[in-house]
Amino acid sequence: MENNEQKGNVLFKKLDLAFVYLFVFLVGVAIILAMTSFLNDKVKEFTEDAIVMNTQG
């Protein structure tokens, strides 16, 4: 009986650890996507400004 409980506890500990890793991974992916989107917008803005300045000058 005690051995069965110990196996259950180890399983839940490993499952909790897996969820922590999954959460950290998903947060990391969300941060990377947000940074990529932000940088793409900045590059687009810079390119549009460069084109406008090039056509005016």
Contacts in CASP RR format, 6 or more apart in sequence:
PFRMAT RR
TARGET T0000
AUTHOR 0000-0000-0000
METHOD contacts of the structure
MODEL  1
MENNEQKGNVLFKKLDLAFVYLFVFLVGVAIILAMTSFLNDKVKEFTEDA
IVMNTQG
END
